[in-house]
Amino acid sequence: MKQEDKRERRRRLGLPEELTPEELEAERKKAEQRAAQEAARKLPAPTVVPDADRFRDALVAVKKAHAADAAAVTLCFQTLFKLVSNVATAPDVPKFRRVNAGNAALSARLLPGSVDFLKAVGWTEAAEPGVLELVPGGAGEQARLAAAGAQLHSALHNPFFGAL
């Protein structure tokens, strides 16, 4: 039906019913451009991180355990977000992959239970006591860090985070 309508319009305009080779080439190029634009608009398939629920559960546990001190919880989540985002944005910098939980300034900002979150993300106990280390190049590391960052962002900005 569409082709018949096209032919009828071309007849009324005094043009030949069939497209010329130049017009066919122009139509083909337009179709390719539309297909490329459509492909660019599509979002990539989300990467499923199986540990994302563990991240959320660890954050909810910290929030519920310290519900009376909302400012401390916010400061803790901001600190965790900074630790995760530093590694995500600069994965080759070794200092971002080590966390000295025994550091007085850091331990004042991190609440009990936040180390569980870091361990869920991938930090492990180092040879030194009180030091956590994120081994580089783990499988799906960037996806884990992105999922952890998303959970922390939600915990910081969603007033209903952990309410249910």
Secondary structure as UniProt FT lines:
FT   HELIX           2..12
FT   TURN            13..14
FT   HELIX           21..41
FT   TURN            50..51
FT   HELIX           52..65
FT   TURN            66..68
FT   HELIX           70..89
FT   TURN            91..92
FT   HELIX           94..97
FT   STRAND          98..100
FT   TURN            101..102
FT   HELIX           104..109
FT   TURN            112..113
FT   HELIX           114..121
FT   STRAND          124..125
FT   TURN            129..130
FT   STRAND          131..133
FT   TURN            136..137
FT   TURN            139..140
FT   HELIX           141..157
FT   TURN            159..162
//
